[in-house]
């Protein structure tokens, strides 16, 4: 039996030797690699924090103290140590554990977090709440009180919300520990001046003794007198590692480190001293993303969140030379987008592009390499990226911002104020739109249509396959009336319509996908926004022997094809709208609003979309089925709609039938 299998509670770590803890670290790494090889998931981020997580749980009591994650994709070791080993085989499915912290799973998880920059601010809120409740740690009056720890990465800390949190953290007058996990990586290489500062710090005399300058530092920072007083209560190891000239001092935070994040004795020593320190502190910990295996250390971007992969030999998992082969399921929308952007930038010198820390995830890696002067990775700074694109648009460029759909909402204020209100043509390329599978509720792209539809002159589109994605991008390239967007899922592109010509996008015009049966003869019509159009075609095939079904690729959620809506409603054809977006405020809502504006009867409209509840981690196909927007769900809705029309027709025919006079 491995040591990991004996751990039922993190309290057991407190009595273990360093050798046992190191063996436990090896067990955790092996368990994570085996599982992610089977199911996919966040690999390199979790391998990099194994020792750090063990040390945190060995020193603190997070059944009582507070541990708050930033981002959350580095929580697997934490979950394995807090009673959830039995959930690992179902990782990222409804039957197992979520890939991010989940309060529904365990009281050790305080927030469900998947977006960066939030950990410091929520931790400050808990610290202030514990103080108000009389539960906060105080070495003099409440030595058994709650401590607060937040774990944040070097890439996340540049996020604007994290900066706001740091600015407020320095005003606390109690214990508050920020653990900075510095691995020199985000999902890919971090960007910006602060990341360069960390690079220089890593190359400096890391373990120099800063005792001499420590008191001077403390005198010259906000709250310095209080910090100088606190200095006398520090342990000698912590005093020796106070970082002179640290950037965090300007926020009133004592900064210690950097220390080796894979050296358990050192981690435990410093965390033990930080545990007793009663002022805000940053502990700077240097780790290696993907630690423990050559394949993940050397290519940590590729193995940040890989799909399932094949281990060359199971026994090789015990060695650092383990070889793996990633599995691929087909051509993705992300790859199609990246190649399209590269081709567009080759032929149009006005086109520029950016992403916010997701060059691989959005397909822009090759674009950044080919056009370093016209393409940028801003780091985890979506609001800044949106405003930068607005500035480029004002300067006469044609900016494209490639961003995960779930992260667009972090920059909505900028989309409103600096883009739409100014009438600027910034183009949004929304990857991971709709239901995203194993990442679950924290990453679903479920509200972009509802957000963007309120912006005047916005053109809001969706792609159903690769040809339609290319056509949408070409439309966006020359659309200058305002903001435009195209959404597409984390999925493979369908080849169903590959042999058919894809007509260019025309503003507010849908594309019919089925044969030209006259509208008046249809039993039902499906207006699908995005990839549900492919599922709708499959549903129409399944119902072909029963009903005459028309399927349209709506193409636009704003402006919608009002002529088509009017034609269908006037002919009293039941309409089923289908979208991989919230049922609230989405494309179906736009159809109902159009009907009301046209004075038409919308009682025959059935809307399908993501229901008004949280859909948790599972495969994307299961999530689509749960929402009723797979081919089977669309077929059910269409059958019900078509059946109701036939019933109405029968009733109307009976009511209006003439009665022939009797024969004389």
LOMAR-460974 format. One line per field, with one value per residue (C-alpha): residue in one letter; x, y negated, z negated. Coordinates in pm, 1 decimal, padded with zeros to 6 digits. Each point is the difference from the previous one (the first is absolute). Layout:
# LOMAR-460974
code (A;...) .
xx (X;...) .
yy (Y;...) .
zz (Z;...) .
//
This chain:
# LOMAR-460974
code (X;X;X;X;X;X;X;X;X;X;X;X;X;X;X;X;X;X;X;X;X;X;X;X;X;X;X;X;X;X;X;X;X;X;X;X;X;X;X;X;X;X;X;X;X;X;X;X;X;X;X;X;X;X;X;X;X;X;X;X;X;X;X;X;X;X;X;X;X;X;X;X;X;X;X;X;X;X;X;X;X;X;X;X;X;X;X;X;X;X;X;X;X;X;X;X;X;X;X;X;X;X;X;X;X;X;X;X;X;X;X;X;X;X;X;X;X;X;X;X;X;X;X;X;X;X;X;X;X;X;X;X;X;X;X;X;X;X;X;X;X;X;X;X;X;X;X;X;X;X;X;X;X;X;X;X;X;X;X;X;X;X;X;X;X;X;X;X;X;X;X;X;X;X;X;X;X;X;X;X;X;X;X;X;X;X;X;X;X;X;X;X;X;X;X;X;X;X;X;X;X;X;X;X;X;X;X;X;X;X;X;X;X;X;X;X;X;X;X;X;X;X;X;X;X;X;X;X;X;X;X;X;X;X;X;X;X;X;X;X;X;X;X;X;X;X;X;X;X;X;X;X;X;X;X;X;X;X;X;X;X;X;X;X;X;X;X;X;X;X;X;X;X;X;X;X;X;X;X;X;X;X;X;X;X;X;X;X;X;X;X;X;X;X;X;X;X;X;X;X;X;X;X;X;X;X;X;X;X;X;X;X;X;X;X;X;X;X;X;X;X;X;X;X;X;X;X;X;X;X;X;X;X;X;X;X;X;X;X;X;X;X;X;X;X;X;X;X;X;X;X;X;X;X;X;X;X;X;X;X;X;X;X;X;X;X;X;X;X;X;X;X;X;X;X;X;X;X;X;X;X;X;X;X;X;X;X;X;X;X;X;X;X;X;X;X;X;X;X;X;X;X;X;X;X;X;X;X;X;X;X;X;X;X;X;X;X;X;X;X;X;X;X;X;X;X;X;X;X;X;X;X;X;X;X;X;X;X;X;X;X;X;X;X;X;X;X;X;X;X;X;X;X;X;X;X;X;X;X;X;X;X;X;X;X;X;X;X;X;X;X;X;X;X;X;X;X;X;X;X;X;X;X;X;X;X;X;X;X;X;X;X;X;X;X;X;X;X;X;X;X;X;X;X;X;X;X;X;X;X;X;X;X;X;X;X;X;X;X;X;X;X;X;X;X;X;X;X;X;X;X;X;X;X;X;X;X;X;X;X;X;X;X;X;X;X;X;X;X;X;X;X;X;X;X;X;X;X;X;X;X;X;X;X;X;X;X;X;X;X;X;X;X;X;X;X;X;X;X;X;X;X;X;X;X;X;X;X;X;X;X;X;X;X;X;X;X;X;X;X;X;X;X;X;X;X;X;X;X;X;X;X;X;X;X;X;X;X;X;X;X;X;X;X;X;X;X;X;X;X;X;X;X;X;X;X;X;X;X;X;X;X;X;X;X;X;X;X;X;X;X;X;X;X;X;X;X;X;X;X;X;X;X;X) .
xx (00000.0;00131.1;00025.9;-00263.7;-00252.6;00038.5;-00083.2;-00357.0;00052.9;00271.9;00037.5;00200.5;00278.0;00096.0;00151.7;00189.8;00373.7;00151.6;00082.0;-00362.6;-00120.6;00237.5;-00128.6;-00354.2;00092.7;00114.8;-00325.3;-00209.1;00187.5;-00040.3;-00373.0;-00057.8;00193.5;-00182.3;-00339.1;00062.0;00139.8;-00338.7;-00237.2;00191.1;00023.3;00240.9;00329.6;00307.1;-00149.8;-00080.0;00332.5;00170.5;-00171.3;00014.3;00262.1;-00143.4;-00348.2;00133.7;00193.5;-00301.1;-00215.6;00280.0;00033.8;-00353.4;-00330.9;-00229.0;-00294.6;00018.3;00226.8;-00082.5;00161.7;-00109.0;00119.9;00049.0;-00102.7;-00041.4;00153.8;00275.9;-00229.9;00035.2;00262.0;-00214.5;-00301.8;00194.5;00111.1;-00349.2;-00191.3;-00077.2;00227.6;-00306.1;-00124.0;00317.1;-00104.8;-00296.8;00208.4;-00185.4;-00321.0;-00318.4;00092.4;00333.1;00177.9;-00003.3;00321.6;-00031.6;-00078.2;-00361.6;-00168.1;-00266.9;00269.7;00171.6;00008.8;00372.9;-00101.0;-00130.1;-00074.7;-00052.0;00268.4;00113.4;00076.5;00327.0;00071.2;-00277.4;00176.3;00154.1;-00322.0;-00219.3;00264.0;-00004.3;-00377.3;00029.4;00276.7;-00214.4;-00303.1;00188.8;00123.1;-00353.2;-00119.7;00270.9;00154.0;00322.4;00341.0;00176.6;00317.0;-00094.1;-00377.8;-00100.0;00289.6;-00245.2;-00175.8;-00032.5;00293.0;-00051.1;00213.5;-00047.5;00198.0;00053.3;00222.6;00252.6;-00206.8;-00327.3;00141.0;00027.5;-00377.8;-00172.5;-00218.9;00308.2;00164.8;-00306.7;00014.0;00368.0;-00068.6;-00258.6;00192.0;00260.6;-00264.9;-00071.3;00119.3;00002.9;00157.1;-00045.4;00222.3;00024.0;00194.6;00134.2;00057.1;00260.5;00061.3;00094.8;-00304.6;-00366.5;-00169.0;00287.0;00283.1;-00122.4;-00000.1;00073.2;00236.1;-00084.1;00087.8;00335.4;00048.9;-00050.3;00244.5;00264.9;-00073.3;00042.7;00340.0;00113.7;00162.7;-00312.7;00118.1;00188.3;-00034.6;-00212.9;00001.4;00201.7;-00244.7;-00320.0;-00072.3;00070.7;-00239.7;-00272.7;00043.6;-00066.7;-00308.9;-00364.7;-00071.4;00373.1;00003.3;-00244.3;00201.2;00323.4;-00160.2;-00111.9;00353.5;00112.8;-00255.2;00125.5;00203.6;00364.4;-00049.3;-00267.9;00208.5;00286.9;-00213.0;-00178.0;00039.4;00159.0;-00148.5;-00294.8;-00277.5;-00260.6;00143.5;-00173.6;-00330.3;00103.4;00071.1;00306.0;00149.0;00196.8;00187.4;00024.6;00037.0;00010.5;-00355.7;00107.9;00214.7;-00238.3;00214.7;00050.8;-00366.2;-00111.1;00249.6;-00109.2;-00370.7;00027.7;00147.6;-00251.4;-00278.4;00089.9;00055.9;-00283.2;00036.1;-00060.2;00280.2;00090.4;00193.4;00165.7;00037.9;00187.1;-00138.4;00035.9;-00318.4;-00042.6;00250.2;00091.9;-00011.9;00210.1;-00293.5;-00196.4;00295.3;00138.9;-00336.8;-00209.7;-00213.5;-00106.3;-00064.0;-00174.0;-00339.4;00049.5;-00261.9;00036.1;00338.6;00174.4;00280.2;00264.0;00025.0;-00172.3;00322.7;00170.2;-00221.4;00241.9;00282.8;00052.7;00057.4;-00360.7;-00115.9;-00352.6;-00205.0;-00294.0;-00324.1;-00178.9;-00364.6;00001.3;00041.0;-00107.1;-00167.8;00301.5;00243.9;-00225.8;-00018.9;00376.0;00072.9;-00267.2;00146.2;00347.5;-00124.9;-00200.1;00297.6;00213.3;-00233.4;-00121.3;00271.1;-00263.3;-00104.0;00147.2;-00074.0;00037.1;-00080.8;00001.2;00239.6;-00157.6;00212.4;-00020.5;-00359.1;-00123.3;00219.8;00210.9;00341.4;00107.0;-00140.3;00208.4;00309.7;-00062.0;-00112.2;00161.2;-00045.7;-00374.0;-00109.4;00024.2;-00057.6;-00098.1;00006.9;-00306.3;-00127.2;-00320.0;-00115.7;00331.3;-00005.8;-00345.6;00103.6;00324.0;-00201.2;-00222.6;00308.0;00121.4;-00341.3;00008.7;00343.5;-00147.4;00090.4;-00232.0;00034.7;-00103.7;-00009.8;00009.6;-00133.5;-00175.6;-00371.0;-00007.2;00273.2;-00172.0;-00226.5;00307.0;00031.1;-00363.8;00029.0;00278.1;-00202.0;-00276.4;00193.3;00310.2;-00126.6;-00376.4;-00067.6;00276.7;-00131.8;00332.9;00028.7;00170.0;-00048.4;-00049.3;00081.7;-00162.1;00150.1;-00152.3;-00348.3;-00285.1;00045.2;00365.9;-00001.2;00233.5;00085.3;-00363.7;-00199.3;00298.9;00088.2;-00327.7;-00034.8;-00369.3;-00069.7;00188.5;-00309.9;-00199.3;00284.1;00087.7;-00355.5;-00063.6;00271.1;-00128.9;00141.1;00156.2;00008.9;-00018.2;00073.3;00062.9;00180.7;-00138.5;00308.7;00335.5;-00128.7;-00253.1;00269.4;00217.7;-00295.5;-00086.5;00358.5;00006.2;-00326.7;00144.3;00317.6;-00188.9;-00287.8;00074.7;-00334.8;00085.0;00100.0;-00032.7;00039.4;00001.5;-00039.7;00104.8;00030.9;00281.6;-00071.6;00097.1;-00134.3;-00274.9;00060.4;-00370.1;-00027.4;00358.0;-00106.4;-00247.3;00097.4;-00015.0;-00153.4;00156.0;-00151.5;-00246.1;-00103.3;-00313.7;-00059.7;-00040.3;00106.9;-00238.0;00159.7;-00280.7;-00160.7;-00230.3;-00338.0;-00227.5;-00023.8;-00378.7;00025.2;00236.8;-00120.0;00266.9;00311.1;00320.2;00193.8;00334.4;00271.3;00343.6;00088.5;-00348.0;-00080.9;00193.0;-00196.3;-00319.8;00086.2;00045.9;-00336.5;-00164.9;00149.5;-00143.6;-00346.7;00001.6;-00253.4;-00245.7;00027.0;00126.5;00260.8;00184.1;00338.9;00170.9;00342.8;-00105.6;00354.6;-00092.3;-00142.9;00013.5;-00138.3;-00216.6;-00168.6;-00334.9;-00122.2;00040.1;-00166.9;-00291.2;-00036.3;-00009.3;-00236.4;-00235.4;-00017.8;-00067.3;00296.3;00112.6;00354.1;00257.4;00302.2;00315.1;00317.5;00293.4;-00057.5;-00217.3;-00370.4;-00013.9;00084.9;00131.4;-00088.8;-00343.7;-00080.1;00100.3;-00250.9;-00279.0;00090.2;-00001.7;-00343.4;-00135.4;00149.0;-00160.3;-00335.7;00011.0;-00132.8;00299.6;-00203.2;00140.2;00362.3;00184.9;00338.1;00282.3;00321.2;00196.1;-00263.1;-00005.5;00206.9;00364.3;00120.1;00301.9;00303.6;-00047.7;00065.4;-00125.9;-00226.7;-00168.8;-00040.7;-00162.5;-00237.7;-00080.9;-00084.1;-00208.6;00203.2;00142.8;-00163.3;-00230.7;-00116.5;-00061.5;-00191.0;-00227.0;-00075.8;-00059.3;-00231.4;-00204.2;-00015.7;-00088.6;-00256.4;-00171.7;-00027.3;-00160.9;-00243.6;-00085.4;-00048.0;-00235.8;-00204.9;-00013.4;-00101.3;-00277.3;-00128.0;-00000.9;-00135.8;-00306.3;-00306.1;-00147.1;-00379.6;-00183.2;-00077.5;-00360.3) .
yy (00000.0;-00345.8;-00274.3;-00198.1;00280.0;-00026.8;-00373.4;-00064.5;-00349.4;-00266.9;00015.9;00321.1;-00199.5;-00172.3;00314.0;00112.8;-00018.8;-00190.7;00332.0;00109.3;-00333.4;00028.9;00350.0;-00137.8;-00265.4;00271.8;00191.7;-00310.7;-00072.3;00355.8;00002.9;-00329.3;00104.8;00333.8;-00164.5;-00290.3;00247.0;00170.9;-00297.2;-00312.6;-00293.3;-00253.3;00182.7;-00225.6;-00257.2;00273.4;00180.5;-00328.6;-00059.5;00343.9;-00077.3;-00347.1;00143.5;00269.1;-00259.0;-00231.7;00278.9;00121.8;-00344.4;-00144.6;00156.6;-00086.2;00168.1;-00311.1;-00242.4;-00144.4;00107.6;-00184.9;00091.6;-00239.6;00151.2;00342.6;00223.3;00097.1;00158.6;00374.9;00067.5;-00197.6;00215.2;00323.9;-00105.4;-00102.8;00325.7;00012.7;00273.9;00212.3;-00272.8;-00012.1;00275.9;-00216.3;-00316.5;-00271.6;00203.3;-00018.4;00330.9;-00127.5;-00313.0;-00331.0;-00129.1;-00319.7;-00064.0;00088.1;-00082.0;00258.6;00268.9;-00099.9;-00268.9;-00031.5;-00181.1;-00348.3;-00128.1;00157.6;-00186.9;00020.8;-00362.6;-00166.1;-00282.0;00054.3;00189.3;-00294.4;-00200.9;00287.1;00086.8;-00359.5;00025.6;00315.9;-00155.4;-00304.5;00219.8;00217.3;-00314.6;-00138.1;00337.1;00008.9;00311.4;-00141.8;00116.7;-00237.3;00116.0;-00181.8;00025.2;00294.1;00232.9;00268.7;-00236.2;00048.0;-00072.8;-00096.9;00118.2;-00063.1;00171.9;-00195.4;00046.9;-00245.6;-00035.7;-00060.2;-00267.2;-00244.2;00013.3;-00326.4;00154.6;00149.2;-00342.5;-00149.8;00274.7;-00059.8;-00369.5;00081.0;00283.8;-00241.1;-00170.2;00315.2;00003.4;00374.5;00320.1;00035.8;00216.1;-00024.9;00293.8;-00097.8;00312.7;-00120.3;00258.4;-00241.9;00113.7;-00081.0;00240.9;-00108.7;-00244.4;-00292.0;-00344.5;-00350.7;-00201.0;00179.4;00338.9;-00152.3;-00115.6;00356.3;00123.2;-00240.2;00100.1;00368.2;-00078.8;-00209.2;00123.0;00184.2;00113.7;-00315.8;-00114.4;-00314.3;-00045.9;-00319.2;-00187.1;00147.8;-00264.6;-00282.0;00154.8;00021.9;-00365.6;-00120.3;00194.6;-00085.2;00114.4;00037.6;-00069.7;00282.0;00227.1;-00093.5;00096.8;00326.4;00059.4;00071.6;00282.0;00174.2;00313.4;-00020.8;00187.7;-00243.6;-00303.3;00134.8;00031.3;-00336.1;-00119.8;-00343.6;-00212.4;00233.1;-00134.3;00108.7;-00228.2;-00290.7;00159.6;00025.8;00373.7;00159.1;00218.9;00313.8;00209.1;00128.6;00346.3;00341.1;00123.9;00364.0;00007.4;00128.1;-00078.0;-00359.1;-00044.5;00131.6;-00221.8;-00319.1;00078.2;00078.5;-00343.2;-00169.9;00174.3;-00194.9;-00335.1;-00244.9;-00237.1;00040.2;00190.0;00128.5;00326.8;00025.5;00367.2;00112.0;00317.6;00190.4;00042.5;00367.2;00108.0;00367.7;00114.6;-00104.1;-00015.0;-00245.1;-00210.1;-00049.1;-00076.0;-00139.8;-00212.5;00304.9;00195.1;-00284.3;00155.8;00286.3;00237.5;00366.1;00139.2;00332.9;00099.2;00191.0;00255.0;-00007.4;00093.0;-00305.0;-00220.0;00077.6;-00170.5;-00358.2;00121.0;00109.7;-00050.2;-00096.8;-00044.5;-00243.5;00119.9;-00210.0;00027.3;-00209.2;-00352.6;-00255.5;-00336.7;-00146.7;00129.5;-00108.8;-00349.7;-00026.8;00095.9;-00238.7;-00289.6;00074.7;-00005.4;-00319.0;-00182.2;00110.9;-00169.0;-00300.7;-00210.2;-00196.5;00307.9;00029.4;00260.2;00063.1;00254.8;-00011.1;00275.9;00258.2;00018.4;00378.9;00019.5;-00251.3;00119.0;-00316.6;00148.5;00011.7;-00351.0;-00138.6;00165.6;-00117.6;-00356.1;-00105.8;-00366.9;00042.0;00262.3;-00005.1;00212.0;-00240.8;00257.3;00058.7;-00352.4;00019.7;-00351.4;-00147.5;00208.2;-00130.2;-00360.1;00051.7;00133.9;-00307.9;-00220.2;00195.1;-00035.8;-00375.6;-00004.0;00152.3;00365.3;00301.5;00163.2;00358.9;00103.0;00379.5;00085.0;00285.0;-00073.9;00036.5;-00265.0;-00252.9;-00094.2;-00126.7;-00272.9;-00086.7;-00348.3;-00076.3;00151.3;-00241.9;-00318.1;00001.8;00202.7;-00008.2;-00348.4;-00136.6;00186.1;00179.1;00322.9;00235.1;00363.2;00267.8;00364.5;00201.4;00345.8;00252.8;-00143.6;00185.8;00315.8;00088.9;00352.5;00094.8;-00353.1;-00036.3;-00299.4;-00225.3;-00000.3;00026.8;-00276.1;-00048.3;-00374.1;-00173.1;-00044.2;-00146.5;-00239.7;-00115.1;-00018.3;-00316.0;-00191.5;-00212.6;00084.2;00323.9;00288.8;00327.9;00320.2;00370.8;00256.6;00345.6;00147.7;-00106.1;-00157.7;-00207.2;-00107.4;-00122.5;-00179.8;-00167.5;-00118.3;-00146.2;-00184.0;-00135.8;-00118.0;-00268.6;-00062.9;-00350.3;-00107.7;00120.9;00298.3;00345.8;00349.8;00360.7;00291.7;00364.4;00291.6;00208.2;00275.7;00149.1;-00152.8;00189.1;00115.9;00048.4;-00306.6;00007.3;00084.3;-00289.5;-00359.3;-00229.2;-00334.5;-00319.0;-00149.0;-00281.2;-00216.4;00137.6;00281.4;00369.3;00290.9;00280.7;00343.6;00232.9;00054.6;-00266.2;00123.9;-00306.4;-00161.0;00028.3;00379.3;00051.1;00178.3;-00177.4;-00214.4;00002.0;-00325.8;00103.3;-00236.7;00160.0;00369.4;00114.3;-00046.5;00320.4;00180.7;-00143.5;00150.1;00336.9;-00044.0;-00086.4;00315.8;00207.2;-00152.3;00001.5;00282.7;-00181.7;-00373.1;-00261.3;-00192.9;-00311.0;-00079.5;-00338.6;-00109.6;-00326.6;-00142.5;-00320.1;-00048.7;-00372.5;-00112.2;00306.9;00084.9;-00170.6;00073.6;00372.7;-00023.0;-00192.2;00248.4;00301.4;-00157.0;-00133.0;00350.6;00124.3;00240.0;00110.0;-00121.0;00172.6;-00216.1;00183.3;-00148.5;00101.3;-00301.7;-00090.5;00015.5;-00336.4;-00289.7;00205.9;00050.0;00145.4;-00308.7;-00214.5;00189.8;-00062.1;-00368.9;-00027.6;00159.5;-00244.2;-00294.7;00125.4;00058.2;00373.1;00294.8;00174.3;00268.4;00265.8;-00070.3;00262.3;-00105.4;00244.5;-00102.2;00034.0;00005.1;-00252.2;00216.9;00102.7;00288.5;00157.2;00185.0;00290.3;00075.8;-00265.2;00255.2;00084.8;-00366.9;-00070.3;00290.1;-00129.2;-00339.4;00158.7;-00156.3;00319.9;00163.2;00213.5;-00299.3;-00210.3;00289.6;00024.8;-00371.3;00001.1;00302.4;-00171.2;-00325.2;00170.8;00219.2;-00302.0;-00160.9;00309.5;00012.1;-00367.8;00057.8;00288.4;-00207.7;-00291.6;00228.9;00148.4;-00340.0;-00138.4;00304.4;-00066.5;00223.0;00106.2;-00023.0;00330.5;00156.6;-00046.9) .
zz (00000.0;00091.7;-00261.5;00187.8;-00045.6;-00378.1;-00008.4;-00106.0;-00140.4;00032.7;-00378.6;00053.5;00167.7;-00323.5;-00146.5;00308.9;00061.6;00290.7;00168.1;-00026.7;00137.1;00294.4;00072.5;-00023.1;00258.3;00240.9;-00054.8;00070.3;00322.6;00125.0;-00082.0;00181.7;00311.1;00024.2;-00032.7;00237.6;00254.2;-00014.9;-00016.9;00091.5;-00238.8;-00143.2;-00032.6;-00013.0;-00243.0;-00252.2;00031.2;-00083.1;-00335.8;-00160.2;-00267.0;-00058.3;-00059.3;-00234.1;-00199.1;-00029.0;-00137.4;-00228.8;-00160.3;00003.4;-00098.8;00288.3;-00164.3;-00221.9;00186.0;00342.5;00327.6;00312.7;00348.4;00284.7;00338.2;-00159.5;00267.0;-00244.7;-00257.9;00076.5;-00273.3;-00245.4;00085.5;-00036.2;-00348.6;-00113.4;00026.8;00371.6;00130.3;00076.4;00235.3;00210.7;00246.3;00099.5;00044.0;00197.3;00016.9;-00204.3;-00165.0;-00130.1;-00108.2;00179.6;00150.0;-00203.2;-00368.5;-00072.6;-00333.6;00084.3;-00031.4;-00321.4;-00270.3;00078.4;00322.8;-00077.8;00352.2;00341.1;00194.5;00360.6;00086.1;-00097.7;-00240.8;-00254.2;-00279.6;-00185.2;-00008.5;-00120.0;-00259.5;-00125.2;-00030.9;-00209.3;-00211.1;-00073.9;-00065.0;-00247.0;-00176.0;-00028.1;-00129.8;-00266.4;00158.6;00146.3;-00113.6;-00237.8;-00176.0;-00319.0;-00028.7;00220.0;00081.0;00114.4;00243.6;00372.9;00230.5;00364.4;00291.8;00369.9;00274.6;00321.6;00304.5;00139.8;00318.9;-00186.8;-00224.6;00290.0;00042.7;-00086.2;-00270.5;-00167.1;00001.6;-00166.0;-00259.8;-00073.4;-00041.6;-00266.3;-00165.1;-00131.1;-00214.6;-00203.1;-00359.2;-00045.7;00131.0;00376.9;00218.5;00377.8;00142.2;00341.6;00208.0;00246.7;00271.2;00275.2;00196.0;00046.0;00236.0;00220.4;-00072.0;-00216.6;00154.4;-00120.6;-00213.8;-00324.5;00147.5;00106.8;-00358.4;-00122.8;00264.3;-00128.7;-00359.7;00085.0;00149.2;-00297.0;-00321.4;-00107.3;-00339.2;-00103.0;-00359.0;-00009.0;-00378.6;00021.2;00220.0;-00134.9;-00264.9;00245.5;00246.4;-00260.2;-00100.1;00354.0;00099.2;-00079.2;-00351.3;-00049.1;-00371.6;-00060.6;00226.5;-00173.6;-00328.1;00157.2;00127.1;-00355.2;-00020.6;00314.1;-00010.4;00095.5;00328.6;00110.0;-00098.1;00203.1;00311.4;-00002.3;00358.7;00008.6;00276.5;00047.3;00219.6;-00258.5;-00268.3;00170.4;-00097.1;-00363.8;00018.3;-00153.2;00271.8;-00072.8;00253.7;00258.2;-00148.1;00166.7;00040.7;00027.0;-00315.8;-00266.9;-00307.4;00119.0;00083.9;-00338.0;-00183.1;00171.7;-00011.6;-00369.5;-00064.6;00230.5;-00190.6;-00314.8;00172.7;-00068.2;00294.5;00375.4;00168.0;00345.5;00009.8;00340.8;00096.0;00310.5;00162.1;00325.5;00201.1;00092.0;-00268.0;-00015.3;00362.5;00297.8;00239.7;-00215.2;-00116.0;00351.1;00160.4;-00283.7;00233.7;00199.9;-00319.5;-00183.5;00070.4;00245.1;00131.8;-00093.3;00099.5;00035.0;-00236.2;00196.0;-00280.0;-00335.9;-00176.4;00147.1;-00213.5;-00279.5;00185.3;00107.6;00355.7;00045.6;00362.8;00099.2;00314.8;00004.7;00154.1;00260.9;00099.0;00317.5;00125.6;-00258.7;00040.1;-00182.1;00258.5;00285.4;-00148.4;-00049.9;00359.4;00127.5;-00198.6;00127.9;00360.3;-00059.9;-00147.9;00293.4;00248.0;-00203.8;-00168.8;-00196.1;-00201.4;-00351.1;-00268.5;-00369.4;-00265.7;-00379.6;-00113.2;00233.2;00317.5;00015.8;-00118.8;00257.3;00286.1;00025.6;-00077.6;00365.6;00054.9;-00289.1;00141.9;00358.1;-00082.0;-00330.3;00092.1;00073.8;-00254.8;-00378.6;-00309.7;-00278.5;-00279.6;-00218.8;00063.0;00203.9;-00088.0;00110.3;00318.4;00094.7;-00055.6;00190.5;00292.9;-00021.0;00026.4;00302.3;00162.3;-00060.5;00163.4;00315.3;-00047.5;00022.8;-00343.1;-00080.2;-00368.4;-00043.0;-00345.3;-00174.9;-00008.6;-00379.7;-00036.5;00225.6;-00289.3;-00188.4;00264.1;00060.8;-00146.8;00247.9;00286.6;-00096.7;-00082.9;00218.0;00295.5;00062.9;-00136.7;00222.3;00304.4;00039.8;00202.2;-00244.0;00100.9;-00267.4;00074.7;-00277.8;-00043.7;-00245.0;00056.4;-00163.7;-00204.0;-00045.6;-00145.0;-00283.0;-00115.6;-00100.5;-00117.4;-00069.7;00371.0;00193.9;00259.3;-00066.6;-00008.6;00284.1;00219.5;-00287.7;-00083.7;00350.2;00133.6;-00202.6;00187.9;00290.2;00346.1;-00122.3;00247.2;-00192.6;00192.2;-00048.4;00212.8;00069.6;00169.8;00143.2;00325.1;-00192.8;-00249.1;00284.5;00156.6;-00331.8;-00049.9;00348.7;-00069.1;-00325.5;00171.8;00191.6;-00244.4;-00127.6;-00148.2;-00349.9;-00211.0;00155.5;-00139.5;00112.5;-00240.4;00041.0;-00242.8;-00141.0;00247.5;00332.3;00317.8;00179.5;00357.0;00074.9;00226.0;00129.1;00354.6;00018.9;00078.6;-00301.9;00101.6;-00139.2;-00313.7;00066.5;-00294.5;-00164.8;00247.5;-00084.9;00222.1;00083.0;-00040.9;00113.1;00340.5;00138.2;-00118.0;00004.5;-00341.7;-00008.0;00038.5;-00294.1;-00310.7;-00209.4;00038.9;-00203.1;-00028.1;-00144.4;-00114.4;00023.5;-00008.2;-00113.7;00371.3;00071.3;-00272.4;00149.6;00338.3;-00168.6;-00171.5;00332.1;00152.2;-00283.8;00050.2;00379.4;00023.6;-00226.6;00056.3;00244.2;-00195.3;00110.2;-00161.3;00013.1;-00117.1;-00164.5;00026.2;-00186.2;-00348.4;00070.1;00232.7;00053.4;00328.8;-00063.0;00353.4;-00060.7;-00341.8;00151.0;00287.5;-00231.7;-00252.5;00264.3;00144.0;-00355.4;00016.8;-00349.2;-00072.2;-00218.8;-00086.4;-00108.3;-00145.3;-00217.7;-00226.6;-00295.5;00071.7;-00178.0;00228.4;00290.2;00365.4;-00078.9;-00205.0;00298.6;00218.1;-00252.1;-00020.8;00379.4;00015.8;-00256.7;00189.5;00323.0;-00169.1;00075.4;-00200.0;-00162.9;-00177.5;00235.2;-00096.7;-00208.1;-00136.9;-00068.9;-00175.2;-00320.6;-00278.2;-00281.7;-00232.5;-00037.1;00212.9;-00165.6;00129.4;00238.8;00364.3;00239.8;00168.9;-00331.6;-00083.7;00338.0;-00059.8;-00349.4;00147.9;00277.0;00281.5;00145.9;00301.7;-00217.0;-00205.4;00310.3;00160.9;-00305.8;00010.1;00375.4;-00019.5;-00269.8;00197.9;00329.8;-00170.9;-00151.0;00341.9;00151.0;-00289.7;00050.4;00372.4;-00069.5;-00240.6;00242.7;00285.9;-00212.9;-00105.9;00351.6;00194.4;00207.4;-00036.7;00330.3;00026.5;-00001.2;00339.0;00097.9) .
//
